[in-house]
């Protein structure tokens, strides 16, 4: 399941907690991002810490991506 998904812009936002950084988490995340990319979905990943400490930058990054032109899947 994605944390957030904008259907109109085909952008997924994932907020990764601690479990994403241990064991097979990074490998699973990468495989999932590649699968979504093949479907024309852009994936933005942020850590919990980034969201808590650098929320303005996270929001700016999401806004920048929302303004980019759509690519064909």
N, C-alpha and C positions, 0 to 999 in steps of 0.2 A: 504494500500500500504506500502511496506517496503522501508526504506531509501536506503539500499544497499542489494543486494543478490548475492551470488556466487553460481551458479548452480552446478558447478563441485564439490565443497566442502560442499554444503548444509548448508551454513552459512549465516544468516541474521544479518545485523547490523542496529540497531535502534538508532537514535540520538533524545533523548527526550527533547522537549522544555517545557516551563512552563505549558502548558495545560495538560501534562502528570502527573502532580503532584497535581492537584486539582480535586475536585468533583469525578467523576467516572473514571478518567483517569487511576489511578493505577490498578483498578479492570479490566478494559478493556485490559490494557497492559498484565496483568497476564494471563487472559483468552486467549488472542491471542498467547502469548508465549507457553502456554500449547498446543494449537491447532497445532501450528507449530512443536512443539517437537514430537507430535504424528505422524507427517509426516516425522520425521527424520531430521528436520531442527533445527540447533543450533542457538539460538538467543543471540546476544551480545547487551546489552543496555548500552548506555552512555548518560549522560546529556549534554546539550549544553555547560555548564560550563566546564565539563571535557574535551570536545573536544577543547575548546578555551584555557584552562589553562594548561592542561596536555596532549597535543597532542602526545608527544613521548610515554607516557604510554599507551594511547589508541591504537596507532599503534602497539606497542609491543604486547599488548593483542590480537589484531586481527591476527598478524603474528603467535603468539603461537597457536591460535585456528586453523589457516589454516594448521599448521604442525601436528596437532593431527590426528590419524587415523579416517577414516570414520566409523560410526556405521551403522548397517542395520536398515532401518526404520521399 
